[in-house]
Amino acid sequence: MNLEKINTSLFNRLRFILVETSSAGNVGATARAIKTMGFSDLVLVNPRFPDVLCSQEAIALSSGAYDILSKARVVSNISQALEGCNFAAALSTRLRKFHLPLTTPRNWATQLARNTDLKAAVIFGSERYGLPNKIVEKCNIMVSIPASVKYSSLNLSQAVQILAYECQVAANNLDLKQVIEAKNNVASLEDVGRMLSHLEEALVGINFLDPLNPRKLMPRLRRLFSRSQLRNEEVNIMRGIARKILKKTKQKQHTDCSS
């Protein structure tokens, strides 16, 4: 295998996202945690303190990882944080009604290391209330850290450290023969989101989906497609189907109005 032609480095393909973090210290400690494992891509979504990257507490707890902290990006929503990613994992300690596939940090890390086509993100929720469902629904998978049933509460930066460690081990121990060489062109999360919006419009057009009472149809379809890791051509096929459905419904509406 020619490693110059295929970027097998998970260290360049994994982004750590913190959502609405309350503690400036946890942001600094997270920067330190990912740097010690060789990672550098850190994004904050609506942190409690807008100037958290300049906080003395964050700088102190970054402890030698100020370079990671200083270049971290602060964005206003999860869509901005996930730009450029085609695979997202939500760290969660509780099951959700729509049940994404659930895995351990070790299995997830191995999957990422082996598939060089994945530009991945792992998302951590607020210390106060975790991740909201609307963000988890955007993910492909949930990761849960095995812990004591008597006391399973982990500090945010501790959780980050565990996942970063597992990814570092998976990346460094990777058997190059196991790397997926074929470039499968996994669709970006933005493209999958646009496809789902297009499909939703088509389903409303044929009265399969009631927009006033949608129930859980779209989250379930998102979960279905998340398991599939759609390729670009597959997204284009689904959008083509949606486009054809909408064209037919508009033609029928025009015919009905003319008669």
TAJOQUI-V315539 format. One record per pair of residues at least 4 apart in sequence whose ideal C-beta (glycine too) atoms are under 7 Angstrom apart, sorted by sequence separation. I is the first residue (numbers start at 1). GAP is how many residues later the second one is. If there is no record, write none. Layout:
I_GAP + I_GAP
This chain:
2_4 + 9_4 + 10_4 + 24_4 + 25_4 + 26_4 + 27_4 + 28_4 + 29_4 + 30_4 + 31_4 + 32_4 + 51_4 + 55_4 + 56_4 + 57_4 + 58_4 + 62_4 + 65_4 + 66_4 + 67_4 + 68_4 + 76_4 + 78_4 + 95_4 + 96_4 + 103_4 + 104_4 + 105_4 + 106_4 + 107_4 + 108_4 + 109_4 + 110_4 + 111_4 + 125_4 + 126_4 + 131_4 + 133_4 + 148_4 + 154_4 + 156_4 + 157_4 + 158_4 + 159_4 + 160_4 + 161_4 + 162_4 + 163_4 + 164_4 + 165_4 + 166_4 + 167_4 + 168_4 + 169_4 + 170_4 + 174_4 + 187_4 + 189_4 + 190_4 + 191_4 + 192_4 + 193_4 + 194_4 + 195_4 + 196_4 + 197_4 + 198_4 + 199_4 + 200_4 + 201_4 + 202_4 + 210_4 + 214_4 + 216_4 + 217_4 + 218_4 + 219_4 + 220_4 + 221_4 + 222_4 + 223_4 + 230_4 + 232_4 + 233_4 + 234_4 + 235_4 + 236_4 + 237_4 + 238_4 + 239_4 + 240_4 + 241_4 + 242_4 + 243_4 + 244_4 + 245_4 + 246_4 + 247_4 + 248_4 + 249_4 + 250_4 + 251_4 + 252_4 + 253_4 + 254_4 + 255_4 + 1_5 + 3_5 + 7_5 + 21_5 + 34_5 + 35_5 + 47_5 + 53_5 + 75_5 + 103_5 + 125_5 + 131_5 + 147_5 + 154_5 + 174_5 + 187_5 + 203_5 + 204_5 + 209_5 + 225_5 + 230_5 + 21_6 + 34_6 + 49_6 + 52_6 + 75_6 + 82_6 + 112_6 + 125_6 + 136_6 + 203_6 + 59_7 + 62_7 + 147_7 + 204_7 + 34_8 + 44_8 + 112_8 + 123_8 + 209_8 + 18_9 + 145_9 + 200_9 + 59_10 + 31_11 + 58_11 + 18_12 + 30_12 + 123_12 + 16_14 + 145_14 + 53_16 + 123_16 + 27_17 + 53_17 + 145_17 + 16_18 + 200_18 + 53_19 + 89_19 + 27_20 + 143_20 + 53_21 + 122_21 + 196_22 + 16_23 + 21_23 + 14_25 + 16_25 + 20_25 + 24_25 + 27_25 + 196_25 + 15_26 + 16_26 + 17_26 + 18_26 + 19_26 + 20_26 + 21_26 + 22_26 + 42_26 + 196_26 + 11_27 + 14_27 + 18_27 + 20_27 + 21_27 + 47_27 + 11_28 + 15_28 + 17_28 + 20_28 + 24_28 + 40_28 + 44_28 + 28_29 + 32_29 + 43_29 + 127_29 + 28_30 + 32_30 + 35_30 + 42_30 + 43_30 + 44_30 + 45_30 + 46_30 + 24_31 + 27_31 + 28_31 + 31_31 + 32_31 + 87_31 + 89_31 + 91_31 + 25_32 + 28_32 + 29_32 + 32_32 + 43_32 + 45_32 + 86_32 + 87_32 + 88_32 + 91_32 + 124_32 + 24_33 + 25_33 + 28_33 + 32_33 + 35_33 + 45_33 + 86_33 + 87_33 + 88_33 + 89_33 + 90_33 + 91_33 + 108_33 + 192_33 + 24_34 + 28_34 + 31_34 + 34_34 + 85_34 + 89_34 + 84_35 + 85_35 + 88_35 + 108_35 + 124_35 + 25_36 + 45_36 + 85_36 + 100_36 + 124_36 + 31_37 + 96_37 + 31_38 + 43_38 + 92_38 + 103_38 + 105_38 + 192_38 + 82_39 + 92_39 + 98_39 + 100_39 + 199_39 + 206_39 + 96_40 + 101_40 + 102_40 + 103_40 + 105_40 + 195_40 + 202_40 + 205_40 + 28_41 + 31_41 + 90_41 + 100_41 + 122_41 + 198_41 + 201_41 + 205_41 + 100_42 + 102_42 + 104_42 + 186_43 + 187_43 + 192_43 + 195_43 + 199_43 + 202_43 + 206_43 + 92_44 + 187_44 + 191_44 + 195_44 + 198_44 + 202_44 + 205_44 + 90_45 + 186_45 + 187_45 + 201_45 + 90_46 + 185_46 + 184_47 + 185_47 + 187_48 + 90_49 + 88_50 + 89_50 + 92_50 + 88_51 + 89_51 + 93_51 + 138_51 + 88_52 + 89_52 + 90_52 + 91_52 + 92_52 + 87_53 + 89_53 + 89_54 + 112_55 + 82_56 + 78_57 + 105_57 + 109_57 + 113_57 + 105_58 + 109_58 + 112_58 + 113_58 + 19_59 + 93_59 + 78_60 + 106_60 + 110_60 + 114_60 + 105_61 + 109_61 + 113_61 + 116_63 + 117_63 + 17_64 + 114_64 + 116_64 + 114_65 + 115_65 + 114_66 + 117_66 + 117_67 + 91_68 + 118_68 + 117_69 + 15_70 + 91_72 + 137_82 + 137_85 + 140_86 + 140_89 + 14_98 + 87_99 + 86_100 + 26_101 + 86_101 + 88_101 + 10_102 + 86_102 + 10_103 + 85_103 + 86_103 + 17_104 + 19_104 + 22_104 + 23_104 + 85_104 + 13_105 + 17_105 + 19_105 + 21_105 + 22_105 + 13_106 + 14_106 + 15_106 + 16_106 + 17_106 + 18_106 + 19_106 + 20_106 + 21_106 + 22_106 + 13_107 + 17_107 + 19_107 + 82_107 + 83_107 + 8_108 + 7_109 + 6_110 + 19_112 + 19_116 + 98_118 + 98_121 + 98_122 + 100_123 + 33_124 + 39_125 + 98_125 + 30_126 + 34_126 + 100_126 + 101_126 + 30_127 + 33_127 + 37_127 + 29_128 + 33_128 + 37_128 + 26_130 + 30_130 + 34_130 + 37_130 + 38_130 + 26_131 + 33_131 + 37_131 + 21_135 + 16_144 + 14_153 + 10_157 + 10_160 + 11_160 + 10_161 + 8_171 + 1_175 + 6_175 + 1_178 + 1_180
